[in-house]
């Protein structure tokens, strides 16, 4: 299952894929980003007592397939017909991907993608901003930076597009060495910057020791292997050192990996619950985590999906003090449906909740200590020190 996203990767929870995989869609493939969420392929899932769900599919999947098939029969694009159908449905997280785009999403979860190396997020009704720039990527080499406003892609205004549509334009079908022209605004300056897409690798986990002895673990996205890398970093930390878990700008990824990361700090127990068309289920952490080490989780408006579920688990279970600003609020479950032309529609079928039963979608998570901007990390370190985090 995927949840949340990363650069040029707009992922949101998507539903059952290959049996038991619910996917949360990244928000762009590490270049634009958000995330996908599908049920973790190996995560422990147990059925909970069934309860009525307020969530129902917002799109009639059979009618969607018919609309696509009719368009194809008329010599038109089945994908475009499906996009129009989903757009009219009111499913704000629904999206349609062609076969190549969907394959790129899958590859991105392995830590590689084709794009320009920037993550984007919606920052208002008609505003799309750069939230992160990947070191060494085309966007960084061109001088783009977080906070820049993305106005257009190849001349097409993006203000009214969904994040997934923006991501699709940025990726351009996932073909390396192709040009893409970005309309950028920074303050009062406006210009067009032409970049060339590249095949990029990501390093989702970075670990460093701060001057006060704190171990800073930054998680950029929950791609395959991320959870175990977090667990290894915690095991390798000095016995009395506090951990600052930096989830800022983390657009999500695989929920299974977020559950493994939670297992670094929890001794089993609930990570999240979700419903799929009324059926209630749950995700659990493994046992044996470090439950005594001082822990602060740092979050912001770019913390999405799987990263939000990890934050909610640590907060609800009293395992971490959360510091920063309200998270994005992406916690819906999508289920993929294959259309007659091979494209894939991801349609909302449910929502995730934190261990205390809080809904994430559309609300986000309010940190225990609310502070934004450049002072957030300093405040987080102060809080961690107060918890006894200095060795």
N, C-alpha and C positions, 0 to 999 in steps of 0.2 A: 504494500500500500504506500502510496506516496502522499505527501502532504506538503504544502508550502512550496517555495521555489527558489530560484537562484538566478544568476545572470542569464539574460536572454532566455529565460526558462520560466514560463509562467505556469506553474503547476498548481493544481488544486486537487482535493480528494477525488479520485475517480473511482469507480466502483470495482466490480469483480472482474479481474483479469486473470486468465489462465487458472481458473478454478477459484482460488481464494485471494485474489489480489485486488484490493480496493486502491485506487490511486488518487493521490492529492497532486494536482498539477503544479510543477515548479512555475515560476512565472516567466520564463523565457529561457533559453538554454544558456545560462551563465553569460548573459549579455544583456538581458532585459529583465527580468525576472520575477518570478513568483514560483509556485511549485505544484506538483501533482500529488495526489494522494491516493494510493490504492492500498488494499489490505496487505500488510507485510506478508511476503510469501512464506516466511518461516516464523512469524511472530506467534506467540501463544494466544489463541483466540478462544474464548469460552462463551457459550451462549448464556445470556442473562434471562430472567423471567420476562416473557413477552409483555410488552406494555403498549398501549396505543401511542402512535407517534404522530406528532403534529406535522411531520415532514412527509410529503408525498411527491412523487415525481412530477416536475413541473412541465414535462414534455411527454406527449404520447409517443412512445418509441415506434409503435407500429405505424402510426400516421406519418411520422418522420421518414421512415423507410419507404413508405408509399410515395411521399412527395419527391424523394430523391430518385426513386425508380421511374416515376412519371417524367421527371426532368430529363433523365438519361434517354428514355424512349422518344422524347421530343428532340433529341440531339443537343440538349443543353447540359450544363454542368450539374451533376448530382451533388457535389460538394457545396456549390454556391446555393442551390435550392435548400439544402440542409441548413446552411448558415442562416439563410433568411427565415427558415422555419423556427430555428432555435432563438433567433433574435426576437421574433414576434411572441415567443412563448413567455417571456419575462424571466427566464432562468438566467440570472445574472452571471452565473459561473459556467453555464453551458458553452461548449465550443466544439468546432468541427476541425479535424486535422486530416490532411491527405496521408497516404501511406508513408511517404518519405519523412514528413514532419513527425509522424508518430514514432518512426524508427529513430529519429534524432533525439526525441525525448527519452527513449529507452537507453540510447548510448550515453546521454548526458548523466544518467543515473550511475553510469560506470565511471564518471569523472572526466568525460571528454565531450566536446561539442564544437560545432562550427558557428562562429559568430564574430562579433566585434569586441567582445570583452567588456560589456557593461551590463549592469543590472538596472532595471527601471521599475518604478512604482507609480501608482496614481496618487497625486498629491492635491486632489480637489476635483470638482465636477468635470472640468475640461483641461486638466493639467497633468502631464506625465513628466516625471523628473528622473534624472539619473541618480540612483541610490548607491551604486558602487561601481568602481572601475577596476578591472582585473589587472594586476601588475604585469607589464610586458605585452599586453594585448594591443590591438590596433587603436582602441579608444584612448588608452593611456598615452600611446606614442603620439596621438594627434592632440594631446593636451586637454581632453575632456576630463571633467571632474564631478564628483557628487554635488548635487544641487543644481547642475545645469538643467535647463528645461528642454525636453525633446518635443519639438513642434511638428516635425514632419519626417517621413522616411520616403526617399525617392519621390519627393514632391507631394506625397499624400499626407494631409493633416491627420494627426493622431489623437487630437483632443477628444473626439467622440468615439474612439475605438476602445475595445476591451484590451486588457493587458495582453491576453493571448494573441489578439490580432496584431498588436504592435510587435510582439515577439516574432510572429510569423514573418512580418515585413523585414525585420532586422536580420533574420536568419536567411531569408531568400531561398528557401528550399535546402539549406544546409550544404551549399556548394562552395568549397574554399576558393579563394582568390577571385571572387566576384566583387564588383564595386557596389557600394550603397551610399547614397547621399543623405546626410542627416541635417535637418534644420534645427539649429541650436540657438537658445537664448540664455544669456548670463547677465543678470541685471538689465541694463539698458542696451547692451550689445546683442546683435543678432547676426548670424552668419550660417552658411551652408558648408558642411565639412564632409568630404568624400573619403570613406574608408574602404579597405579591402578586407572581406571576411577571411578568417583564418581558422584552422583547426587548432583548438586550444585545449589544454589539459588544466585541470583544477586541482588545487590542494586544499581540500575542505577543512582540514584541521591544522592549526598552528599552535605550538606550545612554546612559551618562554618564561623565564624566571625574572620577575621584576626586582628592582633594587631593594625592596623591603622584604623580599623572600616569598612574596605571593607567586603562585603558579597561575599564569594567565593561559586559559585554553579558549582559543577562538574557533568557533565552528561556523563556517560560511554556508554550508549546505549539507543535507543528510543524504549523501550519495552512498553507494555500496562500500562497506568497510568503515564508515565514519564512526559508528557506535563503538566498535572495538578499539579504534584509535583513541577515543575519549577515555575508555576504560583503562587502556594501557597507560595513558598519560597520568591518570589518577593514581594508579598503582605505583608508578615511578616517582611520584612526588614525595619530597621529604615528609616524614611522619607527621610533623606538626604544622606543615605549611597549609595556609588557606588557599582555596581555589576560586578564581574569578572566571566564571563561565560566560564568555562573551557571545551572545546570540544576536547581536545587532546586525541588521541587514540580512539575516538568514531567512531566505524565502521558503525553506522547507525541504522536501524531498521524500525519502522513504520513511514511513512511520515506524517500520520495523527497526530501522537504524536509530531513530529517536528513542525507541523503547530500550535498545541496548545501551544507549548513552545514559538513560535514566537508571539503568542497572548498575552504573558506576557509583551511584550515590544512594541507592535504595536497596533494602534487603527484601526484594520481591514486592508484591502488592500492585495495586491498580495504577495504571498510567493514564488511561482514557477509556471512555465508552463511546459507542456510536450506534446508529440505527441504519439499517438498509431496508427500505420499504416496510418499516414497522417491526422488523426483527432486531432485537436488542443484543449487542455483543460488547465484548470488552477486550482490552489489551493490557497485559501484565508485564512488569519488569522481572528479570531473573533475580534470584537471591544472591547474597554474598557481597553486596556493594558496601562501600565505605560510608557508613551512616554517621560517623562522628566528626569528620573533617569539616571545618568552617567553610561555608559555601555561599557565594553571592552570584546570582544570575543577572547579567546586564542585557537589557532589551530596549527596543525602540519601535517606531512605526514600520520599520522594514522587517521586523520579526514576524514570520508568517507560518501558518499551517503546522507542519510537524514540529517546528521550533516553538510554536505557541503551545502545542500539546505537552512538550517537554517542560516548558515554563510553568504551565498550569499544574502539572503533576508535582513538580518540586515545590511550588507555592502552596497548593492545597494540602499537601502532606507535611508541611512545616519543615521541609528539608533545606530550603534555601531562602534567603532574603532576596527579593527581586528588586532591582533598581533600574530606573530609566524612565521611558515614556510609554504610553499605552501602545500595545502591539497592534498589528494590522487588522486582525479580525477575519481570518480565512479558516473556516472550520466546517465546510460543507463536504459531503461525500458525493462523488460522481461515479457513475457506472458507464463504461464504454460500450457503445453499440456499433458494430461493423455495418456499413451501408453497402448497397449493391455495387458501387464502384470501388470498394475497398477502402474508402475513407472511414474515419472513426469519429463518432460523435460522443462526447462526454456529457452526460446529463445528470443533474442533481437528483439524488435519491434519499439523502439523509444528512445528518449533522453529527459532529463530534462534540463531546462534552468532557470537561475536566473531572478528576476524581470526586470533587464536591458537587458535581452536576451542573456546573456553569457552562452555558453555551458560549462558544468562541466566535462563531460566524456572525459578522456584522457588529460585534461588540469589542472584540479583542480582550486583552488582559491588562488590568491596571496594576502596575508594580506596587510593592509595599512602600517603596520610597520613590516618589515621582520627581524626576529631575531630567531636564533635556539638555541637548547641545554638548558643548565641549566639556562641561563640568560633570557629566554623568560618570565617566570612568573614575575621576578623582573621588567623587562621592561614594562610588561603589567600593573603592579601596579603603576609604575611611570606615564604612560600615563593616567591611570584612575585618579590619583591624579591631573594631569593637567586639567582634565575635571571637577574638583570640586567634586571628588568622596569621599572625606573624610568628615565624619559628623562633 
